[in-house]
């Protein structure tokens, strides 16, 4: 254990402190000023408290933020970050993490299974459709945002495996013909439903192929009836919306992932 010696000249005494005794808020502010490489290569090794401070300096407490892995300066240290993240999940109570943010960097499937096992109290998810973790039950999830393609299978999972869902964001998503109807069958009383700039496609499996043609019309009457109990339903003006104009209905890849940087090959894999 590394210790700090403090000599008091006026009294001639020496006090020995552990680094772990430093005020955590002060330590967190210091970590945010330390270069990223030094945080992961040096500071993480001092103690468990410093490891927690390093990870908390990269994302808010209680949040697993894998969007960090997308940063170009961070990519050389991705594996190191994941090692320390696992070490922290091993020592934290299983109900410590309540939010999971996924970026454009995909992990091996067994890593998702481990994260899912260690985070049974997840309440907020921002993930792409392709993440294997989304195949399990989310009994505690209250907020969910998906990006990319949402087919009938994913819609059924949202309907059947997210009983506590209150806020659902499907903005900019490509939805299969029946996806929104299936979701609303199980969630008629949502606090928030966001379908702005989403579009309807005949087959999500050919979303990113050259065979994709035009978007399909929405069945507004059916949606209006099934969403009657939704407190807030955010939607755009469809054909009168600049982002959803007919001239853009050739489904540009960018529209499915508006918040992300240039895409990697993972997103072009068949769904």
Residue pairs with C-beta under 8 A, 6 or more apart in sequence:
1 18
1 19
1 20
1 47
2 18
2 19
2 46
2 47
3 16
3 17
3 18
3 19
4 16
4 17
4 18
4 19
5 14
5 15
5 16
5 17
6 14
6 15
6 16
6 17
7 13
7 14
8 14
8 15
18 47
19 46
19 47
19 49
19 50
20 47
20 48
20 49
20 50
22 49
24 49
24 53
27 49
27 50
27 53
28 53
28 56
28 57
31 39
31 43
31 50
31 53
31 54
31 56
31 57
32 57
34 43
34 57
36 73
36 74
36 77
37 77
39 54
39 57
39 58
40 54
40 77
40 80
40 81
40 84
41 77
41 80
43 50
43 53
43 54
44 50
44 51
44 54
44 84
45 51
48 91
51 84
51 87
51 88
52 88
54 84
55 84
55 85
55 88
58 65
58 68
58 81
59 65
59 68
59 101
60 99
62 96
62 97
62 98
62 99
63 97
63 98
63 99
63 100
63 101
64 85
64 97
64 99
64 100
64 101
64 115
64 119
65 101
66 100
66 101
66 102
66 103
66 105
66 107
67 101
67 102
67 103
68 74
68 81
68 103
69 75
69 78
69 81
69 103
69 105
70 103
70 104
70 105
70 260
70 261
74 81
75 105
78 105
82 107
82 111
86 114
89 97
89 114
89 115
89 118
89 119
90 118
92 118
94 118
94 119
94 120
94 121
95 120
95 121
97 118
97 119
97 121
97 122
98 121
98 122
98 123
98 124
99 122
99 123
99 124
99 125
100 115
100 119
100 122
100 124
100 125
100 126
100 127
100 133
101 126
102 126
102 127
102 128
102 131
103 260
104 128
104 257
104 260
104 261
104 263
104 264
104 266
104 267
105 264
106 130
106 131
106 266
109 132
112 131
112 132
112 133
113 132
113 133
115 133
116 133
116 136
120 140
121 140
122 138
122 140
122 141
123 140
123 141
123 142
123 143
124 141
124 142
124 143
124 144
125 134
125 138
125 141
125 143
125 144
125 145
126 145
126 147
127 133
127 134
127 145
127 146
128 146
128 147
128 148
128 267
129 146
129 147
129 148
129 149
129 150
129 151
129 154
129 271
130 148
130 266
130 267
130 269
130 271
134 154
134 157
135 157
136 161
137 161
138 144
138 161
138 162
139 161
139 162
139 163
139 164
140 164
141 162
141 164
141 165
142 164
142 165
142 166
142 167
143 165
143 166
143 167
143 169
144 158
144 162
144 165
144 167
144 168
144 169
145 168
145 169
145 170
145 171
146 154
146 169
146 170
146 173
147 172
147 173
147 256
147 257
147 258
147 259
147 260
148 173
148 174
148 256
148 257
148 267
149 173
149 174
149 175
149 176
149 201
149 204
149 207
149 256
149 271
150 170
150 173
150 174
150 175
150 176
150 179
150 204
151 176
151 179
151 204
151 205
151 271
152 176
152 178
152 179
152 182
154 179
155 175
155 176
155 178
155 179
155 180
155 182
155 183
156 182
158 165
158 168
158 182
158 183
158 186
158 187
159 182
159 183
159 185
159 186
159 187
160 186
162 187
165 187
165 190
166 190
166 191
166 192
167 190
167 191
167 192
168 183
168 187
168 190
168 192
168 193
168 194
169 192
169 194
170 180
170 193
170 194
170 195
170 198
171 194
171 195
171 196
171 197
171 198
171 234
171 258
172 196
172 197
172 198
172 255
172 256
172 257
172 258
173 195
173 198
173 199
173 256
174 198
174 199
174 200
174 201
174 204
174 207
174 251
174 256
175 198
175 199
175 200
175 201
176 200
176 201
176 202
176 203
176 204
177 200
177 201
177 202
177 216
180 195
180 223
181 219
181 222
181 223
181 226
184 223
184 226
184 227
184 230
185 226
188 226
188 227
188 228
188 229
188 230
189 229
189 230
189 231
190 229
190 230
190 231
191 230
191 231
191 232
192 230
192 231
192 232
192 234
193 227
193 230
193 232
193 233
193 234
194 234
194 235
195 233
195 234
195 235
196 234
196 235
196 236
197 236
197 241
197 243
197 244
197 255
197 258
199 215
199 244
199 249
199 251
199 255
200 215
200 216
200 217
200 218
201 207
201 212
201 215
201 216
201 251
202 216
204 271
205 270
205 271
206 212
207 251
207 256
207 271
208 253
208 267
208 268
212 250
212 251
213 250
214 246
214 249
214 250
215 249
215 251
218 238
227 233
236 243
236 244
237 244
238 244
239 245
239 246
243 255
248 255
253 263
253 267
253 268
257 263
257 267
